[in-house]
Amino acid sequence: MIAAAFKRLGLKCDARARPLFGRSYKELTHDAVLLADRDPMTWTWHWLVWDSKAKRVIDPAKRAKKRFKVTSYLKIYRD
């Protein structure tokens, strides 16, 4: 689903999420879509974007500052 949306935008990303295995997303040297822990109230995952150049997380939901535990990511490929 996300890969198809990226394709429509002319971008590519991994088809499956890659686990971080105890590393921090801040170590990633490429842009990525981050998968954060589930919301225990709704059992939904939260998606964030890692901007590797700016070294910052972009949260499309613009929620109040909440710490998320990022568990995996989709690498974004740019041509």
N, CA, C and O atoms as a Tripos MOL2 file, in Angstrom:
@<TRIPOS>MOLECULE
protein
  316   315    79     0     0
PROTEIN
NO_CHARGES

@<TRIPOS>ATOM
      1 N           0.8230   -1.1950    0.0000 N.3       1 MET1
      2 CA          0.0000    0.0000    0.0000 C.3       1 MET1
      3 C           0.8630    1.2530    0.0000 C.2       1 MET1
      4 O           0.6780    2.1270   -0.8470 O.2       1 MET1
      5 N           1.7900    1.3530    0.9220 N.am      2 ILE2
      6 CA          2.6700    2.5180    0.9640 C.3       2 ILE2
      7 C           3.5740    2.5350   -0.2640 C.2       2 ILE2
      8 O           3.8150    3.5930   -0.8460 O.2       2 ILE2
      9 N           4.0750    1.3660   -0.6560 N.am      3 ALA3
     10 CA          4.9470    1.2890   -1.8340 C.3       3 ALA3
     11 C           4.2010    1.7740   -3.0740 C.2       3 ALA3
     12 O           4.7930    2.4440   -3.9210 O.2       3 ALA3
     13 N           2.9180    1.4510   -3.1990 N.am      4 ALA4
     14 CA          2.1200    1.8940   -4.3460 C.3       4 ALA4
     15 C           1.9360    3.4130   -4.3320 C.2       4 ALA4
     16 O           1.9890    4.0590   -5.3780 O.2       4 ALA4
     17 N           1.7240    3.9690   -3.1550 N.am      5 ALA5
     18 CA          1.5770    5.4270   -3.0440 C.3       5 ALA5
     19 C           2.8860    6.1190   -3.4320 C.2       5 ALA5
     20 O           2.8670    7.1300   -4.1330 O.2       5 ALA5
     21 N           4.0010    5.5880   -2.9860 N.am      6 PHE6
     22 CA          5.2980    6.1610   -3.3480 C.3       6 PHE6
     23 C           5.5140    6.0740   -4.8590 C.2       6 PHE6
     24 O           6.0380    7.0080   -5.4670 O.2       6 PHE6
     25 N           5.1180    4.9710   -5.4550 N.am      7 LYS7
     26 CA          5.2870    4.7870   -6.8940 C.3       7 LYS7
     27 C           4.5200    5.8630   -7.6660 C.2       7 LYS7
     28 O           5.0160    6.4010   -8.6560 O.2       7 LYS7
     29 N           3.3060    6.1680   -7.2030 N.am      8 ARG8
     30 CA          2.5130    7.2280   -7.8540 C.3       8 ARG8
     31 C           3.1930    8.5870   -7.7410 C.2       8 ARG8
     32 O           2.9780    9.4610   -8.5810 O.2       8 ARG8
     33 N           4.0120    8.7700   -6.7050 N.am      9 LEU9
     34 CA          4.7400   10.0240   -6.5160 C.3       9 LEU9
     35 C           6.0960   10.0120   -7.2190 C.2       9 LEU9
     36 O           6.8450   10.9870   -7.1550 O.2       9 LEU9
     37 N           6.4040    8.8990   -7.8900 N.am     10 GLY10
     38 CA          7.6730    8.7930   -8.5910 C.3      10 GLY10
     39 C           8.8360    8.3920   -7.7060 C.2      10 GLY10
     40 O           9.9930    8.5920   -8.0730 O.2      10 GLY10
     41 N           8.5410    7.8260   -6.5450 N.am     11 LEU11
     42 CA          9.5710    7.3770   -5.6020 C.3      11 LEU11
     43 C           9.4730    5.8690   -5.4240 C.2      11 LEU11
     44 O           8.4690    5.2560   -5.7830 O.2      11 LEU11
     45 N          10.5060    5.2880   -4.8760 N.am     12 LYS12
     46 CA         10.5020    3.8610   -4.5530 C.3      12 LYS12
     47 C          10.8280    3.6920   -3.0760 C.2      12 LYS12
     48 O          11.5530    4.4950   -2.4880 O.2      12 LYS12
     49 N          10.2830    2.6400   -2.4930 N.am     13 CYS13
     50 CA         10.6310    2.2900   -1.1180 C.3      13 CYS13
     51 C          10.6230    0.7720   -1.0060 C.2      13 CYS13
     52 O          10.1370    0.0730   -1.8950 O.2      13 CYS13
     53 N          11.1630    0.2790    0.0870 N.am     14 ASP14
     54 CA         11.1560   -1.1590    0.3260 C.3      14 ASP14
     55 C           9.7240   -1.6780    0.3320 C.2      14 ASP14
     56 O           8.8010   -0.9640    0.7240 O.2      14 ASP14
     57 N           9.5420   -2.9050   -0.0980 N.am     15 ALA15
     58 CA          8.2160   -3.5240   -0.0830 C.3      15 ALA15
     59 C           7.8500   -4.0110    1.3220 C.2      15 ALA15
     60 O           6.6730   -4.0910    1.6720 O.2      15 ALA15
     61 N           8.8670   -4.3330    2.1170 N.am     16 ARG16
     62 CA          8.6440   -4.8140    3.4910 C.3      16 ARG16
     63 C           9.4860   -3.9950    4.4550 C.2      16 ARG16
     64 O          10.5740   -3.5270    4.1170 O.2      16 ARG16
     65 N           8.9680   -3.8340    5.6450 N.am     17 ALA17
     66 CA          9.6930   -3.0860    6.6650 C.3      17 ALA17
     67 C          10.9250   -3.8570    7.1360 C.2      17 ALA17
     68 O          10.8970   -5.0800    7.2730 O.2      17 ALA17
     69 N          11.9910   -3.1240    7.3770 N.am     18 ARG18
     70 CA         13.2280   -3.7010    7.9090 C.3      18 ARG18
     71 C          13.2950   -3.4080    9.4010 C.2      18 ARG18
     72 O          13.1480   -2.2540    9.8020 O.2      18 ARG18
     73 N          13.5120   -4.4220   10.2330 N.am     19 PRO19
     74 CA         13.6070   -4.1720   11.6780 C.3      19 PRO19
     75 C          14.8930   -3.4350   12.0210 C.2      19 PRO19
     76 O          15.9090   -3.5860   11.3420 O.2      19 PRO19
     77 N          14.8410   -2.6390   13.0770 N.am     20 LEU20
     78 CA         16.0240   -1.8940   13.5080 C.3      20 LEU20
     79 C          16.9530   -2.7390   14.3900 C.2      20 LEU20
     80 O          18.1320   -2.4090   14.5210 O.2      20 LEU20
     81 N          16.4570   -3.8050   14.9860 N.am     21 PHE21
     82 CA         17.2590   -4.7030   15.8360 C.3      21 PHE21
     83 C          18.0940   -3.9380   16.8630 C.2      21 PHE21
     84 O          19.3060   -4.1350   16.9540 O.2      21 PHE21
     85 N          17.4420   -3.0670   17.6350 N.am     22 GLY22
     86 CA         18.1220   -2.3770   18.7210 C.3      22 GLY22
     87 C          18.8900   -1.1290   18.3080 C.2      22 GLY22
     88 O          19.3610   -0.3840   19.1680 O.2      22 GLY22
     89 N          19.0240   -0.8870   17.0060 N.am     23 ARG23
     90 CA         19.6880    0.3450   16.5580 C.3      23 ARG23
     91 C          18.6970    1.5030   16.6380 C.2      23 ARG23
     92 O          17.4970    1.2970   16.8200 O.2      23 ARG23
     93 N          19.2050    2.6980   16.5030 N.am     24 SER24
     94 CA         18.3570    3.8760   16.4680 C.3      24 SER24
     95 C          18.1250    4.3010   15.0250 C.2      24 SER24
     96 O          19.0180    4.1850   14.1860 O.2      24 SER24
     97 N          16.9350    4.7900   14.7400 N.am     25 TYR25
     98 CA         16.6660    5.3090   13.3940 C.3      25 TYR25
     99 C          17.5800    6.4880   13.0660 C.2      25 TYR25
    100 O          17.7900    6.8040   11.8950 O.2      25 TYR25
    101 N          18.1200    7.1350   14.0900 N.am     26 LYS26
    102 CA         19.0140    8.2760   13.8880 C.3      26 LYS26
    103 C          20.3310    7.8620   13.2310 C.2      26 LYS26
    104 O          21.0810    8.7110   12.7510 O.2      26 LYS26
    105 N          20.6080    6.5690   13.2120 N.am     27 GLU27
    106 CA         21.8070    6.0500   12.5540 C.3      27 GLU27
    107 C          21.6020    5.8610   11.0500 C.2      27 GLU27
    108 O          22.5720    5.6560   10.3210 O.2      27 GLU27
    109 N          20.3580    5.9270   10.5770 N.am     28 LEU28
    110 CA         20.0870    5.7130    9.1630 C.3      28 LEU28
    111 C          20.6790    6.8570    8.3390 C.2      28 LEU28
    112 O          20.5260    8.0270    8.6870 O.2      28 LEU28
    113 N          21.3520    6.5100    7.2530 N.am     29 THR29
    114 CA         21.9940    7.5070    6.3990 C.3      29 THR29
    115 C          21.1620    7.8090    5.1590 C.2      29 THR29
    116 O          21.6380    8.4820    4.2450 O.2      29 THR29
    117 N          19.9390    7.3250    5.1180 N.am     30 HIS30
    118 CA         19.0350    7.5430    3.9950 C.3      30 HIS30
    119 C          17.6530    7.9100    4.5390 C.2      30 HIS30
    120 O          17.3310    7.6280    5.6940 O.2      30 HIS30
    121 N          16.8570    8.5350    3.7010 N.am     31 ASP31
    122 CA         15.4830    8.8640    4.0940 C.3      31 ASP31
    123 C          14.6950    7.5770    4.2750 C.2      31 ASP31
    124 O          14.9660    6.5710    3.6180 O.2      31 ASP31
    125 N          13.7180    7.6180    5.1730 N.am     32 ALA32
    126 CA         12.9520    6.4050    5.4520 C.3      32 ALA32
    127 C          11.5860    6.7550    6.0370 C.2      32 ALA32
    128 O          11.3840    7.8230    6.6160 O.2      32 ALA32
    129 N          10.6650    5.8220    5.8650 N.am     33 VAL33
    130 CA          9.3740    5.8640    6.5500 C.3      33 VAL33
    131 C           9.5510    4.9840    7.7770 C.2      33 VAL33
    132 O           9.9160    3.8150    7.6620 O.2      33 VAL33
    133 N           9.2930    5.5440    8.9430 N.am     34 LEU34
    134 CA          9.4970    4.8260   10.2020 C.3      34 LEU34
    135 C           8.1770    4.2660   10.7130 C.2      34 LEU34
    136 O           7.1430    4.9310   10.6460 O.2      34 LEU34
    137 N           8.2190    3.0590   11.2160 N.am     35 LEU35
    138 CA          7.0490    2.4120   11.8170 C.3      35 LEU35
    139 C           7.2380    2.4470   13.3230 C.2      35 LEU35
    140 O           8.1710    1.8460   13.8550 O.2      35 LEU35
    141 N           6.3460    3.1550   14.0070 N.am     36 ALA36
    142 CA          6.4450    3.2940   15.4560 C.3      36 ALA36
    143 C           5.4370    2.3870   16.1460 C.2      36 ALA36
    144 O           4.5530    1.8110   15.5110 O.2      36 ALA36
    145 N           5.5910    2.2770   17.4510 N.am     37 ASP37
    146 CA          4.7520    1.3800   18.2500 C.3      37 ASP37
    147 C           3.2700    1.6750   18.0740 C.2      37 ASP37
    148 O           2.8660    2.7710   17.6840 O.2      37 ASP37
    149 N           2.4880    0.6670   18.3730 N.am     38 ARG38
    150 CA          1.0340    0.7830   18.2460 C.3      38 ARG38
    151 C           0.4590    1.6660   19.3320 C.2      38 ARG38
    152 O           0.9840    1.7460   20.4430 O.2      38 ARG38
    153 N          -0.6250    2.3240   18.9870 N.am     39 ASP39
    154 CA         -1.3920    3.0840   19.9630 C.3      39 ASP39
    155 C          -2.2350    2.0680   20.7340 C.2      39 ASP39
    156 O          -3.0880    1.4070   20.1420 O.2      39 ASP39
    157 N          -2.0140    1.9310   22.0370 N.am     40 PRO40
    158 CA         -2.7410    0.8960   22.7900 C.3      40 PRO40
    159 C          -4.2530    1.1220   22.8490 C.2      40 PRO40
    160 O          -5.0100    0.1920   23.1270 O.2      40 PRO40
    161 N          -4.6890    2.3470   22.5890 N.am     41 MET41
    162 CA         -6.1270    2.6270   22.6200 C.3      41 MET41
    163 C          -6.8190    2.1610   21.3300 C.2      41 MET41
    164 O          -7.9670    1.7190   21.3720 O.2      41 MET41
    165 N          -6.1380    2.2560   20.2050 N.am     42 THR42
    166 CA         -6.7620    1.9250   18.9260 C.3      42 THR42
    167 C          -6.1060    0.7430   18.2170 C.2      42 THR42
    168 O          -6.6320    0.2540   17.2170 O.2      42 THR42
    169 N          -4.9850    0.2900   18.7160 N.am     43 TRP43
    170 CA         -4.2220   -0.8050   18.1210 C.3      43 TRP43
    171 C          -3.7960   -0.4880   16.6860 C.2      43 TRP43
    172 O          -3.7580   -1.3720   15.8310 O.2      43 TRP43
    173 N          -3.4840    0.7590   16.4390 N.am     44 THR44
    174 CA         -2.9940    1.1530   15.1270 C.3      44 THR44
    175 C          -1.5340    1.5660   15.2330 C.2      44 THR44
    176 O          -1.0850    2.0480   16.2730 O.2      44 THR44
    177 N          -0.8000    1.3700   14.1400 N.am     45 TRP45
    178 CA          0.5930    1.7750   14.0900 C.3      45 TRP45
    179 C           0.6740    3.2450   13.7190 C.2      45 TRP45
    180 O          -0.2560    3.8070   13.1410 O.2      45 TRP45
    181 N           1.7930    3.8540   14.0570 N.am     46 HIS46
    182 CA          1.9950    5.2520   13.6980 C.3      46 HIS46
    183 C           3.1810    5.3310   12.7470 C.2      46 HIS46
    184 O           4.2280    4.7370   13.0050 O.2      46 HIS46
    185 N           3.0220    6.0600   11.6530 N.am     47 TRP47
    186 CA          4.0720    6.2000   10.6540 C.3      47 TRP47
    187 C           4.6800    7.5920   10.7340 C.2      47 TRP47
    188 O           3.9650    8.5820   10.8870 O.2      47 TRP47
    189 N           6.0050    7.6640   10.6310 N.am     48 LEU48
    190 CA          6.7590    8.9100   10.6620 C.3      48 LEU48
    191 C           7.7200    8.9100    9.4820 C.2      48 LEU48
    192 O           7.9380    7.8720    8.8560 O.2      48 LEU48
    193 N           8.2880   10.0550    9.1780 N.am     49 VAL49
    194 CA          9.2630   10.1450    8.0940 C.3      49 VAL49
    195 C          10.5930   10.6100    8.6720 C.2      49 VAL49
    196 O          10.6310   11.5640    9.4480 O.2      49 VAL49
    197 N          11.6870    9.9410    8.2990 N.am     50 TRP50
    198 CA         13.0320   10.3210    8.7170 C.3      50 TRP50
    199 C          13.6940   11.0660    7.5720 C.2      50 TRP50
    200 O          13.8850   10.5080    6.4920 O.2      50 TRP50
    201 N          14.0470   12.3360    7.8070 N.am     51 ASP51
    202 CA         14.7700   13.1560    6.8350 C.3      51 ASP51
    203 C          16.2400   13.0580    7.2030 C.2      51 ASP51
    204 O          16.6850   13.6670    8.1760 O.2      51 ASP51
    205 N          16.9940   12.2900    6.4240 N.am     52 SER52
    206 CA         18.3880   12.0090    6.7820 C.3      52 SER52
    207 C          19.3000   13.2300    6.6310 C.2      52 SER52
    208 O          20.2940   13.3460    7.3470 O.2      52 SER52
    209 N          18.9780   14.1340    5.7170 N.am     53 LYS53
    210 CA         19.8150   15.3300    5.5510 C.3      53 LYS53
    211 C          19.6540   16.2810    6.7270 C.2      53 LYS53
    212 O          20.6390   16.7890    7.2630 O.2      53 LYS53
    213 N          18.4210   16.5180    7.1240 N.am     54 ALA54
    214 CA         18.1440   17.4290    8.2370 C.3      54 ALA54
    215 C          18.2890   16.7440    9.5930 C.2      54 ALA54
    216 O          18.3020   17.4060   10.6300 O.2      54 ALA54
    217 N          18.3990   15.4080    9.5790 N.am     55 LYS55
    218 CA         18.4900   14.6130   10.8210 C.3      55 LYS55
    219 C          17.3130   14.9130   11.7470 C.2      55 LYS55
    220 O          17.4830   15.2120   12.9300 O.2      55 LYS55
    221 N          16.0960   14.8230   11.1600 N.am     56 ARG56
    222 CA         14.9030   15.0740   11.9730 C.3      56 ARG56
    223 C          13.7530   14.1840   11.5210 C.2      56 ARG56
    224 O          13.7240   13.6800   10.3980 O.2      56 ARG56
    225 N          12.8190   14.0130   12.4270 N.am     57 VAL57
    226 CA         11.6140   13.2310   12.1630 C.3      57 VAL57
    227 C          10.4920   14.1810   11.7690 C.2      57 VAL57
    228 O          10.3010   15.2260   12.3910 O.2      57 VAL57
    229 N           9.7600   13.8110   10.7390 N.am     58 ILE58
    230 CA          8.5850   14.5680   10.3200 C.3      58 ILE58
    231 C           7.3650   13.7180   10.6780 C.2      58 ILE58
    232 O           7.2390   12.5730   10.2430 O.2      58 ILE58
    233 N           6.4850   14.2930   11.4660 N.am     59 ASP59
    234 CA          5.2850   13.5820   11.9050 C.3      59 ASP59
    235 C           4.0810   14.2000   11.2230 C.2      59 ASP59
    236 O           3.6530   15.2900   11.6050 O.2      59 ASP59
    237 N           3.5190   13.5280   10.2180 N.am     60 PRO60
    238 CA          2.3810   14.0910    9.4910 C.3      60 PRO60
    239 C           1.1500   14.3330   10.3760 C.2      60 PRO60
    240 O           0.3230   15.1870   10.0560 O.2      60 PRO60
    241 N           1.0240   13.6050   11.4620 N.am     61 ALA61
    242 CA         -0.1430   13.7580   12.3260 C.3      61 ALA61
    243 C          -0.0600   15.0270   13.1650 C.2      61 ALA61
    244 O          -1.0750   15.5010   13.6760 O.2      61 ALA61
    245 N           1.1310   15.5760   13.3070 N.am     62 LYS62
    246 CA          1.3450   16.7980   14.0940 C.3      62 LYS62
    247 C           0.7090   16.6760   15.4750 C.2      62 LYS62
    248 O           0.0450   17.5910   15.9630 O.2      62 LYS62
    249 N           0.9330   15.5320   16.0800 N.am     63 ARG63
    250 CA          0.4210   15.3110   17.4350 C.3      63 ARG63
    251 C           1.2700   16.0860   18.4330 C.2      63 ARG63
    252 O           2.3340   16.6070   18.0990 O.2      63 ARG63
    253 N           0.7840   16.1480   19.6450 N.am     64 ALA64
    254 CA          1.5970   16.7150   20.7130 C.3      64 ALA64
    255 C           2.8710   15.8900   20.8230 C.2      64 ALA64
    256 O           2.8740   14.7080   20.4780 O.2      64 ALA64
    257 N           3.9300   16.4860   21.2910 N.am     65 LYS65
    258 CA          5.2160   15.7900   21.3880 C.3      65 LYS65
    259 C           5.0680   14.5190   22.2250 C.2      65 LYS65
    260 O           4.9350   14.5730   23.4470 O.2      65 LYS65
    261 N           5.0940   13.4070   21.5550 N.am     66 LYS66
    262 CA          4.9920   12.1130   22.2110 C.3      66 LYS66
    263 C           6.1620   11.2830   21.7410 C.2      66 LYS66
    264 O           6.5160   11.3140   20.5630 O.2      66 LYS66
    265 N           6.7440   10.5670   22.6200 N.am     67 ARG67
    266 CA          7.8620    9.7050   22.2490 C.3      67 ARG67
    267 C           7.3150    8.3980   21.6980 C.2      67 ARG67
    268 O           6.5130    7.7200   22.3400 O.2      67 ARG67
    269 N           7.7600    8.0620   20.5090 N.am     68 PHE68
    270 CA          7.3820    6.8150   19.8900 C.3      68 PHE68
    271 C           8.5830    5.8870   19.8900 C.2      68 PHE68
    272 O           9.7220    6.3340   19.7560 O.2      68 PHE68
    273 N           8.3310    4.6140   20.0400 N.am     69 LYS69
    274 CA          9.3890    3.6230   19.9090 C.3      69 LYS69
    275 C           9.3500    3.1210   18.4700 C.2      69 LYS69
    276 O           8.4250    2.4140   18.0690 O.2      69 LYS69
    277 N          10.3660    3.4970   17.7030 N.am     70 VAL70
    278 CA         10.4280    3.0880   16.3070 C.3      70 VAL70
    279 C          10.9610    1.6580   16.2530 C.2      70 VAL70
    280 O          12.0240    1.3670   16.8010 O.2      70 VAL70
    281 N          10.2290    0.7790   15.5990 N.am     71 THR71
    282 CA         10.5930   -0.6370   15.5630 C.3      71 THR71
    283 C          11.1720   -1.0770   14.2260 C.2      71 THR71
    284 O          11.9650   -2.0170   14.1720 O.2      71 THR71
    285 N          10.7810   -0.4000   13.1390 N.am     72 SER72
    286 CA         11.2600   -0.7930   11.8190 C.3      72 SER72
    287 C          11.1000    0.3790   10.8550 C.2      72 SER72
    288 O          10.5760    1.4320   11.2180 O.2      72 SER72
    289 N          11.5620    0.1760    9.6170 N.am     73 TYR73
    290 CA         11.5260    1.2650    8.6460 C.3      73 TYR73
    291 C          11.4440    0.7370    7.2160 C.2      73 TYR73
    292 O          11.7590   -0.4200    6.9380 O.2      73 TYR73
    293 N          11.0140    1.6140    6.3300 N.am     74 LEU74
    294 CA         11.0290    1.3710    4.8940 C.3      74 LEU74
    295 C          12.0190    2.3610    4.2860 C.2      74 LEU74
    296 O          11.8250    3.5720    4.3930 O.2      74 LEU74
    297 N          13.0600    1.8660    3.6610 N.am     75 LYS75
    298 CA         14.0370    2.7480    3.0340 C.3      75 LYS75
    299 C          13.4120    3.3980    1.8140 C.2      75 LYS75
    300 O          12.7220    2.7350    1.0390 O.2      75 LYS75
    301 N          13.6510    4.7010    1.6360 N.am     76 ILE76
    302 CA         13.1660    5.4410    0.4630 C.3      76 ILE76
    303 C          14.3270    5.5590   -0.5080 C.2      76 ILE76
    304 O          15.4100    6.0130   -0.1400 O.2      76 ILE76
    305 N          14.0970    5.1450   -1.7540 N.am     77 TYR77
    306 CA         15.1090    5.2120   -2.8050 C.3      77 TYR77
    307 C          14.8070    6.3930   -3.7110 C.2      77 TYR77
    308 O          13.6710    6.5860   -4.1440 O.2      77 TYR77
    309 N          15.8350    7.1780   -3.9890 N.am     78 ARG78
    310 CA         15.6810    8.3110   -4.9090 C.3      78 ARG78
    311 C          16.5520    8.0530   -6.1200 C.2      78 ARG78
    312 O          17.7100    7.6590   -5.9800 O.2      78 ARG78
    313 N          16.0070    8.2700   -7.3090 N.am     79 ASP79
    314 CA         16.7680    8.0380   -8.5380 C.3      79 ASP79
    315 C          17.7120    9.1870   -8.8280 C.2      79 ASP79
    316 O          18.4320    9.1580   -9.8270 O.2      79 ASP79
@<TRIPOS>BOND
     1     1     2 1
     2     2     3 1
     3     3     4 2
     4     3     5 am
     5     5     6 1
     6     6     7 1
     7     7     8 2
     8     7     9 am
     9     9    10 1
    10    10    11 1
    11    11    12 2
    12    11    13 am
    13    13    14 1
    14    14    15 1
    15    15    16 2
    16    15    17 am
    17    17    18 1
    18    18    19 1
    19    19    20 2
    20    19    21 am
    21    21    22 1
    22    22    23 1
    23    23    24 2
    24    23    25 am
    25    25    26 1
    26    26    27 1
    27    27    28 2
    28    27    29 am
    29    29    30 1
    30    30    31 1
    31    31    32 2
    32    31    33 am
    33    33    34 1
    34    34    35 1
    35    35    36 2
    36    35    37 am
    37    37    38 1
    38    38    39 1
    39    39    40 2
    40    39    41 am
    41    41    42 1
    42    42    43 1
    43    43    44 2
    44    43    45 am
    45    45    46 1
    46    46    47 1
    47    47    48 2
    48    47    49 am
    49    49    50 1
    50    50    51 1
    51    51    52 2
    52    51    53 am
    53    53    54 1
    54    54    55 1
    55    55    56 2
    56    55    57 am
    57    57    58 1
    58    58    59 1
    59    59    60 2
    60    59    61 am
    61    61    62 1
    62    62    63 1
    63    63    64 2
    64    63    65 am
    65    65    66 1
    66    66    67 1
    67    67    68 2
    68    67    69 am
    69    69    70 1
    70    70    71 1
    71    71    72 2
    72    71    73 am
    73    73    74 1
    74    74    75 1
    75    75    76 2
    76    75    77 am
    77    77    78 1
    78    78    79 1
    79    79    80 2
    80    79    81 am
    81    81    82 1
    82    82    83 1
    83    83    84 2
    84    83    85 am
    85    85    86 1
    86    86    87 1
    87    87    88 2
    88    87    89 am
    89    89    90 1
    90    90    91 1
    91    91    92 2
    92    91    93 am
    93    93    94 1
    94    94    95 1
    95    95    96 2
    96    95    97 am
    97    97    98 1
    98    98    99 1
    99    99   100 2
   100    99   101 am
   101   101   102 1
   102   102   103 1
   103   103   104 2
   104   103   105 am
   105   105   106 1
   106   106   107 1
   107   107   108 2
   108   107   109 am
   109   109   110 1
   110   110   111 1
   111   111   112 2
   112   111   113 am
   113   113   114 1
   114   114   115 1
   115   115   116 2
   116   115   117 am
   117   117   118 1
   118   118   119 1
   119   119   120 2
   120   119   121 am
   121   121   122 1
   122   122   123 1
   123   123   124 2
   124   123   125 am
   125   125   126 1
   126   126   127 1
   127   127   128 2
   128   127   129 am
   129   129   130 1
   130   130   131 1
   131   131   132 2
   132   131   133 am
   133   133   134 1
   134   134   135 1
   135   135   136 2
   136   135   137 am
   137   137   138 1
   138   138   139 1
   139   139   140 2
   140   139   141 am
   141   141   142 1
   142   142   143 1
   143   143   144 2
   144   143   145 am
   145   145   146 1
   146   146   147 1
   147   147   148 2
   148   147   149 am
   149   149   150 1
   150   150   151 1
   151   151   152 2
   152   151   153 am
   153   153   154 1
   154   154   155 1
   155   155   156 2
   156   155   157 am
   157   157   158 1
   158   158   159 1
   159   159   160 2
   160   159   161 am
   161   161   162 1
   162   162   163 1
   163   163   164 2
   164   163   165 am
   165   165   166 1
   166   166   167 1
   167   167   168 2
   168   167   169 am
   169   169   170 1
   170   170   171 1
   171   171   172 2
   172   171   173 am
   173   173   174 1
   174   174   175 1
   175   175   176 2
   176   175   177 am
   177   177   178 1
   178   178   179 1
   179   179   180 2
   180   179   181 am
   181   181   182 1
   182   182   183 1
   183   183   184 2
   184   183   185 am
   185   185   186 1
   186   186   187 1
   187   187   188 2
   188   187   189 am
   189   189   190 1
   190   190   191 1
   191   191   192 2
   192   191   193 am
   193   193   194 1
   194   194   195 1
   195   195   196 2
   196   195   197 am
   197   197   198 1
   198   198   199 1
   199   199   200 2
   200   199   201 am
   201   201   202 1
   202   202   203 1
   203   203   204 2
   204   203   205 am
   205   205   206 1
   206   206   207 1
   207   207   208 2
   208   207   209 am
   209   209   210 1
   210   210   211 1
   211   211   212 2
   212   211   213 am
   213   213   214 1
   214   214   215 1
   215   215   216 2
   216   215   217 am
   217   217   218 1
   218   218   219 1
   219   219   220 2
   220   219   221 am
   221   221   222 1
   222   222   223 1
   223   223   224 2
   224   223   225 am
   225   225   226 1
   226   226   227 1
   227   227   228 2
   228   227   229 am
   229   229   230 1
   230   230   231 1
   231   231   232 2
   232   231   233 am
   233   233   234 1
   234   234   235 1
   235   235   236 2
   236   235   237 am
   237   237   238 1
   238   238   239 1
   239   239   240 2
   240   239   241 am
   241   241   242 1
   242   242   243 1
   243   243   244 2
   244   243   245 am
   245   245   246 1
   246   246   247 1
   247   247   248 2
   248   247   249 am
   249   249   250 1
   250   250   251 1
   251   251   252 2
   252   251   253 am
   253   253   254 1
   254   254   255 1
   255   255   256 2
   256   255   257 am
   257   257   258 1
   258   258   259 1
   259   259   260 2
   260   259   261 am
   261   261   262 1
   262   262   263 1
   263   263   264 2
   264   263   265 am
   265   265   266 1
   266   266   267 1
   267   267   268 2
   268   267   269 am
   269   269   270 1
   270   270   271 1
   271   271   272 2
   272   271   273 am
   273   273   274 1
   274   274   275 1
   275   275   276 2
   276   275   277 am
   277   277   278 1
   278   278   279 1
   279   279   280 2
   280   279   281 am
   281   281   282 1
   282   282   283 1
   283   283   284 2
   284   283   285 am
   285   285   286 1
   286   286   287 1
   287   287   288 2
   288   287   289 am
   289   289   290 1
   290   290   291 1
   291   291   292 2
   292   291   293 am
   293   293   294 1
   294   294   295 1
   295   295   296 2
   296   295   297 am
   297   297   298 1
   298   298   299 1
   299   299   300 2
   300   299   301 am
   301   301   302 1
   302   302   303 1
   303   303   304 2
   304   303   305 am
   305   305   306 1
   306   306   307 1
   307   307   308 2
   308   307   309 am
   309   309   310 1
   310   310   311 1
   311   311   312 2
   312   311   313 am
   313   313   314 1
   314   314   315 1
   315   315   316 2
@<TRIPOS>SUBSTRUCTURE
     1 MET1         2 RESIDUE 1 A MET
     2 ILE2         6 RESIDUE 1 A ILE
     3 ALA3        10 RESIDUE 1 A ALA
     4 ALA4        14 RESIDUE 1 A ALA
     5 ALA5        18 RESIDUE 1 A ALA
     6 PHE6        22 RESIDUE 1 A PHE
     7 LYS7        26 RESIDUE 1 A LYS
     8 ARG8        30 RESIDUE 1 A ARG
     9 LEU9        34 RESIDUE 1 A LEU
    10 GLY10       38 RESIDUE 1 A GLY
    11 LEU11       42 RESIDUE 1 A LEU
    12 LYS12       46 RESIDUE 1 A LYS
    13 CYS13       50 RESIDUE 1 A CYS
    14 ASP14       54 RESIDUE 1 A ASP
    15 ALA15       58 RESIDUE 1 A ALA
    16 ARG16       62 RESIDUE 1 A ARG
    17 ALA17       66 RESIDUE 1 A ALA
    18 ARG18       70 RESIDUE 1 A ARG
    19 PRO19       74 RESIDUE 1 A PRO
    20 LEU20       78 RESIDUE 1 A LEU
    21 PHE21       82 RESIDUE 1 A PHE
    22 GLY22       86 RESIDUE 1 A GLY
    23 ARG23       90 RESIDUE 1 A ARG
    24 SER24       94 RESIDUE 1 A SER
    25 TYR25       98 RESIDUE 1 A TYR
    26 LYS26      102 RESIDUE 1 A LYS
    27 GLU27      106 RESIDUE 1 A GLU
    28 LEU28      110 RESIDUE 1 A LEU
    29 THR29      114 RESIDUE 1 A THR
    30 HIS30      118 RESIDUE 1 A HIS
    31 ASP31      122 RESIDUE 1 A ASP
    32 ALA32      126 RESIDUE 1 A ALA
    33 VAL33      130 RESIDUE 1 A VAL
    34 LEU34      134 RESIDUE 1 A LEU
    35 LEU35      138 RESIDUE 1 A LEU
    36 ALA36      142 RESIDUE 1 A ALA
    37 ASP37      146 RESIDUE 1 A ASP
    38 ARG38      150 RESIDUE 1 A ARG
    39 ASP39      154 RESIDUE 1 A ASP
    40 PRO40      158 RESIDUE 1 A PRO
    41 MET41      162 RESIDUE 1 A MET
    42 THR42      166 RESIDUE 1 A THR
    43 TRP43      170 RESIDUE 1 A TRP
    44 THR44      174 RESIDUE 1 A THR
    45 TRP45      178 RESIDUE 1 A TRP
    46 HIS46      182 RESIDUE 1 A HIS
    47 TRP47      186 RESIDUE 1 A TRP
    48 LEU48      190 RESIDUE 1 A LEU
    49 VAL49      194 RESIDUE 1 A VAL
    50 TRP50      198 RESIDUE 1 A TRP
    51 ASP51      202 RESIDUE 1 A ASP
    52 SER52      206 RESIDUE 1 A SER
    53 LYS53      210 RESIDUE 1 A LYS
    54 ALA54      214 RESIDUE 1 A ALA
    55 LYS55      218 RESIDUE 1 A LYS
    56 ARG56      222 RESIDUE 1 A ARG
    57 VAL57      226 RESIDUE 1 A VAL
    58 ILE58      230 RESIDUE 1 A ILE
    59 ASP59      234 RESIDUE 1 A ASP
    60 PRO60      238 RESIDUE 1 A PRO
    61 ALA61      242 RESIDUE 1 A ALA
    62 LYS62      246 RESIDUE 1 A LYS
    63 ARG63      250 RESIDUE 1 A ARG
    64 ALA64      254 RESIDUE 1 A ALA
    65 LYS65      258 RESIDUE 1 A LYS
    66 LYS66      262 RESIDUE 1 A LYS
    67 ARG67      266 RESIDUE 1 A ARG
    68 PHE68      270 RESIDUE 1 A PHE
    69 LYS69      274 RESIDUE 1 A LYS
    70 VAL70      278 RESIDUE 1 A VAL
    71 THR71      282 RESIDUE 1 A THR
    72 SER72      286 RESIDUE 1 A SER
    73 TYR73      290 RESIDUE 1 A TYR
    74 LEU74      294 RESIDUE 1 A LEU
    75 LYS75      298 RESIDUE 1 A LYS
    76 ILE76      302 RESIDUE 1 A ILE
    77 TYR77      306 RESIDUE 1 A TYR
    78 ARG78      310 RESIDUE 1 A ARG
    79 ASP79      314 RESIDUE 1 A ASP
